[in-house]
């Protein structure tokens, strides 16, 4: 069995192993990380040898930490990272390179249609009818997008929404409300097979699916990191928030993961505070007194036009994983438009949590 895991912001860890009698056998750990002293790698292999195959990530990491000499220095890897690579090997997880990735980057579309396309495209990936897909959104109007389980009245200020002509839509993923304007927001979705994140915890899958974005930002001079659970942050503030939805496949099969991210290229903070109700309780654990100060846009940090930021992000993904131009099929668009009519533009869905 073979498993790989790139530590977010770190190096690649590769594990090869067999299972015999319910235990790990022939464990070999490798990668492009740095580790001192040399014999520490043998200590890691020995710590994993014979471990019960059902040992969880925390248990495997504990075995590794207990076996490492006091003088051990790890750079680009961690005991937890090795344990995750083991779990991915046991889960027979797939890798980014196993797929032919497709890009969809279409003309501006309505907020409700974007919600519907996320559902349709992810369902198609889950059914095996579409390759894993990166979809970069273009907005035709400003919007507030609330999470699947959020209360409409608690999150949205009706007077502000009406005054600024903002559309309110509810997405299928959880998480918090987002304010998006066409020229100020960069949004993308990944629809990926469930096997790509096999062996990862729900929390770890967020950083794993956005590691390519951190590298793209680094190429633009921005040092960014994942701030659990679902924020991408820099030293001067948050720049993005992510959300996910898991979909089962046909007949209850493994299915697919929808992972989407909204990034602040620019922001009208005053308008945001007029359309969103951002309470003191929500801000209490964010280390700031001001919602305005919490977000630091990409425009200021990069000095680049919005389209240039998008192009560099796409180029970074293509360099790492390959990316062919694609499109929404006629059948997918028809299904999405039906979902707009019956679900995403319907008051019953938007206010399903009043």
Secondary structure, 3 states (H helix, E strand, C coil): CEEEEECCCCCEEEEEEEEECCEEEEEEEEECCEEECCCHHHHHHHHHCCCECCCCHHHHHHHHHHHCCCCCEEECCCHHHHHHHHHHHHCCCCCHHHCCCEEECCCCECHHHHHHHHHHHHHHHHCCCCCCEEEECCECCCEEEECCCCCHHHHECHHHHHHHCCEEEECCCCCCCEEECCCCEEEEEEEEEHHHHCCCCHHHHHHHHCHHHHHHHHHCCCCCEEECCCEEEECCEEEEEEEEEEECCHHHCCCEEEEEEEEECCCCHHHHHHHECCCHHHHCCCCCCCHHHHECCHHHHHCCCHHHHHHHHHHHHHHHHCCEECCCCHHHHHHHHHHHHHHHCCHHHHCCCC
